[in-house]
Amino acid sequence: MHSAPAAGAAPEHFIRHYLDVDYRGRYAGVLRRHPVPSEAIAELCLFRFWLACRAYAHSGAAPAPVPPLYLPPHWAPPRQAAGVDISHALDAWYGHLLESRFNLYDRFFHLGRNRDDPLGLDAVALALSCQLFVQPCAAMRTCLRHEVHSLFSAVHAAFAPPSPAPQPPRGGA
């Protein structure tokens, strides 16, 4: 991963809100159903980071929307979330976790595209659901699908380059 130039920087309040999410509050329904909530928090954190990088790449603000995946300006891969150490919770080396999750979600993102889901976000939501639960129920899949779509839209919009100002019509008489 490479850090990108600050040209497509999102507003600082958006970044703070996105990175400092209250996992226990926002994902209470997921955590209630998960057998080990700290693992779910770690997985959700890694997923949200992947999603931010992917949405940033597709916003037009990144140098390229294909690997290497560029990090949004001033963002670093999270090592903990809600007081949970990610590598400890998932019992794996942090670098391996980051690489394996990025590979997993990227595969679903690219291979899951179709006419009804041109970005493959439904497939990515399914991957997240299955990463969190062995057999996710329909309600959980729907909840996570909505979360994936809304987060992607929010990050994409936050990083999108500003629209050019409308030009006055050029008249000629």
VMD Tcl script that draws the C-alpha trace (Angstrom):
set ca {
  {0.00 0.00 0.00}
  {1.13 3.47 -0.76}
  {0.14 6.77 0.78}
  {-1.44 9.06 -1.75}
  {-1.00 12.79 -2.21}
  {-3.44 15.02 -0.36}
  {-5.26 16.25 -3.49}
  {-8.42 14.28 -2.69}
  {-8.32 14.79 1.05}
  {-11.62 14.39 2.83}
  {-12.68 16.92 5.42}
  {-10.94 16.30 8.74}
  {-14.24 15.90 10.63}
  {-15.28 13.13 8.23}
  {-12.00 11.27 8.73}
  {-12.22 11.57 12.51}
  {-15.85 10.36 12.49}
  {-15.05 7.42 10.19}
  {-11.93 6.29 12.07}
  {-13.25 6.87 15.59}
  {-16.43 4.88 15.13}
  {-18.11 3.51 18.23}
  {-17.99 -0.16 17.23}
  {-19.90 -1.33 20.29}
  {-22.75 1.07 19.54}
  {-22.85 1.08 15.73}
  {-22.47 -2.69 15.44}
  {-24.34 -3.73 18.58}
  {-26.59 -6.10 16.59}
  {-23.59 -7.85 15.04}
  {-21.72 -8.06 18.35}
  {-24.75 -9.49 20.19}
  {-24.89 -12.39 17.73}
  {-21.15 -13.01 17.45}
  {-19.64 -15.63 19.79}
  {-16.46 -13.53 20.34}
  {-17.28 -9.82 20.05}
  {-13.62 -8.74 20.13}
  {-12.98 -10.80 16.98}
  {-15.99 -9.20 15.30}
  {-14.71 -5.72 16.18}
  {-11.29 -6.56 14.72}
  {-12.84 -7.94 11.52}
  {-15.14 -4.94 11.15}
  {-12.22 -2.56 11.66}
  {-10.13 -4.26 8.98}
  {-13.11 -4.30 6.66}
  {-13.90 -0.61 7.19}
  {-10.27 0.23 6.46}
  {-10.32 -1.83 3.23}
  {-13.61 -0.20 2.23}
  {-12.21 3.30 2.82}
  {-9.19 2.52 0.65}
  {-11.35 1.04 -2.10}
  {-13.88 3.90 -2.08}
  {-11.01 6.40 -2.07}
  {-9.54 4.69 -5.12}
  {-12.87 4.87 -6.93}
  {-13.55 8.49 -6.02}
  {-11.07 9.71 -8.59}
  {-8.85 11.21 -5.90}
  {-6.30 8.37 -5.88}
  {-3.52 8.11 -8.46}
  {-4.92 4.78 -9.69}
  {-8.00 2.66 -8.83}
  {-6.05 -0.59 -9.19}
  {-3.27 -2.15 -7.12}
  {-1.21 -0.95 -5.52}
  {-4.13 0.19 -3.43}
  {-3.49 3.70 -2.23}
  {-4.28 4.77 1.30}
  {-6.31 7.92 1.75}
  {-4.08 10.87 2.74}
  {-3.09 10.85 6.43}
  {-4.65 7.42 7.07}
  {-2.68 4.52 8.48}
  {-3.82 0.92 8.85}
  {-5.55 0.57 12.22}
  {-3.91 -1.70 14.78}
  {-6.71 -1.52 17.32}
  {-10.38 -0.65 17.51}
  {-12.58 -0.04 20.54}
  {-9.69 -1.08 22.79}
  {-9.23 -4.36 20.89}
  {-5.76 -5.20 19.57}
  {-6.50 -6.56 16.09}
  {-3.62 -9.02 15.76}
  {-4.23 -10.36 19.27}
  {-7.99 -10.73 18.79}
  {-7.57 -12.59 15.49}
  {-4.47 -14.47 16.66}
  {-2.36 -13.66 13.62}
  {0.48 -11.42 12.52}
  {-0.91 -7.98 11.68}
  {0.72 -7.75 8.22}
  {-0.73 -11.11 7.24}
  {-4.20 -10.10 8.45}
  {-4.15 -6.90 6.46}
  {-2.91 -8.63 3.31}
  {-5.32 -11.55 3.56}
  {-8.38 -9.36 4.19}
  {-7.48 -6.95 1.39}
  {-7.03 -9.91 -0.98}
  {-10.32 -11.48 0.12}
  {-12.42 -8.36 -0.22}
  {-10.72 -7.31 -3.46}
  {-11.52 -10.69 -5.02}
  {-15.18 -10.36 -4.12}
  {-15.18 -6.70 -5.18}
  {-13.86 -7.55 -8.65}
  {-15.49 -10.92 -9.26}
  {-18.87 -10.00 -7.78}
  {-19.67 -7.29 -10.30}
  {-22.75 -7.70 -12.41}
  {-25.46 -5.65 -14.08}
  {-27.40 -5.23 -10.82}
  {-24.27 -4.58 -8.72}
  {-21.65 -2.91 -10.93}
  {-19.23 -2.33 -8.05}
  {-19.54 -5.77 -6.49}
  {-20.58 -4.32 -3.14}
  {-23.22 -7.00 -2.57}
  {-20.55 -9.67 -3.00}
  {-18.25 -7.80 -0.62}
  {-21.06 -7.59 1.95}
  {-21.54 -11.35 1.61}
  {-17.80 -11.89 2.13}
  {-17.93 -9.76 5.29}
  {-21.01 -11.63 6.53}
  {-19.27 -14.97 6.03}
  {-16.05 -13.68 7.59}
  {-18.02 -12.79 10.71}
  {-20.42 -15.74 10.86}
  {-20.23 -19.35 9.70}
  {-23.83 -19.19 8.47}
  {-25.07 -15.59 8.54}
  {-28.83 -15.27 8.76}
  {-30.73 -13.31 6.12}
  {-31.31 -10.37 8.48}
  {-27.57 -10.09 9.22}
  {-26.68 -10.28 5.53}
  {-29.21 -7.54 4.78}
  {-27.94 -5.36 7.63}
  {-24.31 -5.71 6.55}
  {-25.23 -5.17 2.89}
  {-26.86 -1.86 3.81}
  {-23.82 -0.90 5.92}
  {-21.39 -1.68 3.10}
  {-23.34 0.36 0.55}
  {-23.81 3.35 2.85}
  {-20.18 3.40 4.02}
  {-18.88 3.11 0.46}
  {-21.13 5.97 -0.69}
  {-20.09 8.18 2.23}
  {-16.36 7.63 1.76}
  {-16.61 7.93 -2.01}
  {-18.46 11.25 -1.70}
  {-16.05 12.58 0.94}
  {-13.03 12.00 -1.29}
  {-14.56 12.88 -4.65}
  {-12.89 15.86 -6.26}
  {-15.05 18.96 -6.15}
  {-17.18 19.55 -9.20}
  {-15.95 22.35 -11.40}
  {-17.85 25.59 -10.98}
  {-20.46 26.10 -13.67}
  {-19.20 28.32 -16.44}
  {-21.35 31.15 -17.69}
  {-22.71 30.48 -21.15}
  {-20.56 31.85 -23.90}
  {-22.68 34.00 -26.04}
  {-22.04 35.19 -29.45}
  {-24.21 37.56 -31.33}
}
mol new
graphics top color blue
foreach p $ca { graphics top sphere $p radius 0.5 }
foreach p [lrange $ca 0 end-1] q [lrange $ca 1 end] { graphics top cylinder $p $q radius 0.2 }
display resetview
